[in-house]
Amino acid sequence: MASDGRHDYSVYSGRRTVGVRKAWNGAEAVIDYLTTLGCRSNEIVMLGPDSVVWRGATFTAKRVAVEQLAA
């Protein structure tokens, strides 16, 4: 966990891990990942608290446990 309260989230495209982001929640982690790739925010559709769709592709995020990061 970051000192400001954010957590690490693994970002998935389908079942494949595509990145790790520090964020307040899963949706923020996915949106941050996509916007750093150059995706426009008006193309991103929220599906739930930890998933979005961009151009037909579903992206999700899951919180990473501290033990997993050390391994």
CORSULZI-V181873 format. One record per backbone hydrogen bond with DSSP energy under -1.0 kcal/mol. NH is the residue of the N-H (numbers start at 1). CO is the residue of the C=O. If there is no record, write none. Layout:
nh->NH co->CO
nh->NH co->CO
This chain:
nh->2 co->6
nh->5 co->2
nh->7 co->23
nh->9 co->21
nh->10 co->62
nh->11 co->19
nh->12 co->60
nh->13 co->16
nh->14 co->58
nh->16 co->13
nh->18 co->11
nh->19 co->11
nh->21 co->9
nh->23 co->7
nh->27 co->49
nh->29 co->25
nh->30 co->26
nh->31 co->27
nh->32 co->28
nh->33 co->29
nh->34 co->30
nh->35 co->31
nh->36 co->32
nh->39 co->34
nh->43 co->40
nh->44 co->41
nh->45 co->53
nh->47 co->51
nh->48 co->51
nh->52 co->59
nh->53 co->45
nh->54 co->57
nh->57 co->54
nh->59 co->52
nh->60 co->12
nh->61 co->50
nh->62 co->10
nh->64 co->8
nh->69 co->65
nh->70 co->66
